Amino acid sequence: MKKSNFLILPVILSMIITLFLPFSAFALEEPTLTCRNAILVDAQYDEILYEKGAHEKVYPASITKVMTALLVLDAIKSGSLAPSTPVTASAEAADIPSGSSTANIQAGEVLTVEQLLYCLLLPSANEAAQILAEAVSGSQSAFVDAMNQKAKELGCEGTHFVNPHGLHDDNHYTTPYDITLYMKAAMEYDLFQTIISKPNFEIPATNLSEKRIVRNTNGLVSNFKYLGYLYLDKGIGGKTGTTPEAGHCLVQAAKDDDTYLISVIMGAEEVEQGDGTTDRRQFSETIRLLDWGFDNFHHTTISGDSEPVASVRVTLSTETDQVMVKPQGSISRTLPKEIDIENMEQKIQLFRDEVAAPVEAGQVLGTMTLSYEGEIYGTLDLVADTSVSRSELLYRMDQISSFFQQSGVKVALVAVLAVVVLLLLRIFVFQKKRRYRSTSSSRRGRYSGRRSR
């Protein structure tokens, strides 16, 4: 019995300690994902909310076409192309491996740039990628060079492209984090948002084809190919990608009021369920990740211009002997909703303990760092709350005092004092010797003998 009581004591103590822990100490429960890699970012403020191998090398498959579309949209913005510009498919561009995703565009067929973008992003047509590459850069190889240059400009440190469509190549790779960078850049174009949000698009008859309908491969936008994954209330659209090496992948953008998220799922599986249905986890895990982000995070202002938080001593003034400092500006972050910003830790660092007047209101005198459970969320300048004027009398007295405190002046004063002392010693010693000599001389010259008679 005693042994049982002894064993249960640590459990009881643990429960008691837990009761006194702040609510914020409980970690936010993350979604359980089976994909190989994933990331969720607040794209409005460039903050990572969730990551699973976010900076690891992955094969992007047809998510590559987001970068391809971005370069086409850049060309439209620069004026070198227009959405209505007609493009003729070359024999080389129309030639793709069997089994590739396609919009059945033939060599010599003429489509507009906008129609080719729909073919690129909805059915993920590989020939559309090659045709657009030639339209932008003159050749596919030159376009690939431009893709890699754009990746560098966007800050993609783990990306290298060798083709414009994403068919597997060991040297064609990226990272989930890098995908969010070029997805966000593409999302800045309204035409891109319009295209990826469409479940299908009708291409009118061309010189070599009857009219055709191209359909979106993204199950969050279209239920033509996959049922049960529509995400229309918050979802904007995205881009799928699938190869044996990459697995099933999806980059997706979504908005809810002011919250703008981009998720990336890489290397997901399609798992047969007991009821005979298939769980296509590139879609189901994307929805789970996005919902988790919307449910658990919000963007909030941690600190703004507020009341004074510290004081600094002031010298050379008769008005006051201190000035109060307060934080200037604000820090806004995307935080878990469970975090109480009132419990943010404030670390105040003043540049010096005292400052000489004059002090101007708004003068930076230190910094304040805000953190929560060891994570730093930002730093604000601490500025003087009011102005403090200088006393000219105290200033002049300080100048005089400072002048005499200089080492050179001190040495000069010592030298002058030494000279003065030497002069005084010389004067007094010399005068004493003169008096002594004068006295001695007068004594030697005095007559003391008698006169002879």
DAVENFEN-V157804 format. One line per field, one symbol per residue. ss: DSSP state (h for helix, s for strand, l for the rest). psi: psi as a letter, one per 20 degrees, with the letter a starting at -180 (. if undefined). burial: # if it has 16 or more other C-alpha atoms within 10 Angstrom, else .. A space follows every 50 residues. Layout:
BEGIN
ss: ???
psi: ???
burial: ???
END
This chain:
BEGIN
ss: lhhhhhhhhhhhhhhhhhhhllhhhlllllllllllssssssllllssss sslllllsllhhhhhhhhhhhhhhhhhhlllllllsssllhhhhllllll lllllllllssshhhhhhhhhllllhhhhhhhhhhhhllhhhhhhhhhhh hhhllllllsllllllllllllsslhhhhhhhhhhhhllhhhhhhhllls sssllllllllsssslllllllllllllllllllssssssssslllssss ssssssllsssssssssslssslllllssshhhhhhhhhhhhhhhhssss sssllllllssssssllllllsssssssllssssssllllhhhlssssss lllsssllsllllsssssssssllsssssssssslllslllhhhhhhhhh hhhhhlhhhhhhhhhhhhhhhhhhhhhhhhhhhhhhhhhhhhhhllllll lll
psi: ghhghhhighggggggghhiqqhiipqppqqoqirgqqqpqoihjlpphq qnkhjqprpicihhighghghghhhghiihrqhippppprhghioqqqiq pqjlpqpiqprrgghhhghghfilphhhghghghhgihqhghghghghgh gghijoikppqirjhjqpphjoraqhghghghggghiiphhggggiiphr ppprqaijqrqqppqpioiihpjghpqjjpmihhpgrbprpprhhhapqp ppqqqodipoqpqppqkrropprhjirponihghhgggggggghhiqqpq ogqapaqqirqpqprkqigrjqpqqqqpaqppqoqphipoiijppoopoq hrhqqpqqpppippiaqopprolippirpqqpqphrqprqphghgghhgg ghgiiphggggggggggggggggggggggghghgggggggghhhippirq pq.
burial: ................................#.#########....### #######################.##....###..#####..####.... ###.###.#############################.##..######.# #....#.###########...#############.##....##.###### #.#..........##########..#..###..##########..##### #####...###########.........#########.##.###..###. .##......###.####...########.#..#####.#.#..##..#.# ...##.#.#..#.#########....#.#######..#.##...#..... .................................................. ...
END
